[in-house]
Amino acid sequence: MRFAFDKMHGLGNDFVIVDARRQPVAIDAARARAVADRHRGIGCDQLILIEASGEADLRMRIWNADGGEVEQCGNALRCVAALTGATRIETAGGLVAAEQGGGGITIDMGAPRFEWDAIPLAYPLDTAPLPLGWDGLAGGHALSVGNPHIVFFVPDLAAVPLDRIGPVIETDPVFPKRINVNVAEVTGPAALRLSVWERGAGLTRACGTGACATAVAAIRQGLVSGPVEVRLPGGPLVIDWTPGGTIRMTGPATHVFAGEAEWEAFA
Ligand SMILES: N[C@H](CCC[C@H](N)C(=O)O)C(=O)O
C-alpha cells in the first residue's frame, strides 16, 4: 500500500516523517529498521510518526534506526513543528510547546529530571556526577530530558574515541533502557562543542536532546552561563535554561523532499 512521507533534518540529524492522521500506518521495529536502512530503505536516523492527539495539536512518535521506539527527539520536534505549524506537541517524553521565529524554531522541552529512577538507572546512585567510569571517561552527569542522557566534559573532544566507547556506555546494564552518550568541551563562557553517540542510532550529525542535556549539565556545574551555543558536527543549537525552569532549544529545521513509497518494500 502506498504511503506519503517527508524527508527532513535538523543540522543533519535526519528523519523520515509519516503523517498517520490522513493515512492508516502501522509501525513495528522491523518496519522502522527497514525504512531507516541507508542501503535498502529510505534512510534516516529516526522514523517519525504523526498521530492525532487528545491533548495537543498532534502526537509525535519516534523510532530509532535500530527499531526501538523512544520517548523524545529534539531535532524532530523542530521539523514536525515546521512541517505542520503545530505549537503543542505530545510525546511519550512529555508535552512540548513550539514557536517559529526569526532565529529558527524554539521548542520548550519541559524541565530536566535528575533522580536516578527518572533516568532510569538500575539501582539508586548519585547522578551528578555518576560514581562510574568507562575507559578514561568519568564524572559523567546523568539526566533525563524526556529521554536518558549521560554527559561528560573533557579538555579535548577530538581525543575521545566516541565511536568505540559510546556503544559500551550505551549498553551498560546500569542503564536498563540504555542511554544517549554526550561528550563535550567548553569553548567559551557560553559555548560548548558536543559529539553524541545516540542510543539506537550511533554517531549522528546532531542531537537536540543531547544539546539540551549537555547545556543543563554545564550550567548546573557552573561551566557556562545560558543561553548556551552548543556546536555539534552538523551545526549550532542555542539552549537556554535556568535551574528550576524549563529548557528552551532554538535551531533550524530543513525540508529536503516529499516522497511516496510502498509499505510492501519495507517488510
Ligand atoms: N537517540 C535518541 C532519540 C533521538 C534523539 C535525537 N535525535 C534528538 O534530536 O534529540 C534516544 O534514543 O533517546
The ligand as an SDF file (V2000), in Angstrom:
LIG
                    3D

 13 12  0  0  0  0  0  0  0  0999 V2000
   18.5100    8.5150   20.1200 N   0  0  0  0  0  0  0  0  0  0  0  0
   17.5150    9.1840   20.9760 C   0  0  0  0  0  0  0  0  0  0  0  0
   16.2860    9.6040   20.1360 C   0  0  0  0  0  0  0  0  0  0  0  0
   16.6240   10.7010   19.1320 C   0  0  0  0  0  0  0  0  0  0  0  0
   17.1740   11.9190   19.8050 C   0  0  0  0  0  0  0  0  0  0  0  0
   17.9030   12.9070   18.9070 C   0  0  0  0  0  0  0  0  0  0  0  0
   17.9160   12.6000   17.5040 N   0  0  0  0  0  0  0  0  0  0  0  0
   17.4240   14.3260   19.1790 C   0  0  0  0  0  0  0  0  0  0  0  0
   17.4360   15.1670   18.2660 O   0  0  0  0  0  0  0  0  0  0  0  0
   17.0580   14.5930   20.3580 O   0  0  0  0  0  0  0  0  0  0  0  0
   17.0780    8.2170   22.0910 C   0  0  0  0  0  0  0  0  0  0  0  0
   17.1630    7.0130   21.8820 O   0  0  0  0  0  0  0  0  0  0  0  0
   16.6450    8.7110   23.1420 O   0  0  0  0  0  0  0  0  0  0  0  0
  1  2  1  0
  2  3  1  0
  2 11  1  0
  3  4  1  0
  4  5  1  0
  5  6  1  0
  6  7  1  0
  6  8  1  0
  8  9  2  0
  8 10  1  0
 11 12  2  0
 11 13  1  0
M  END
$$$$
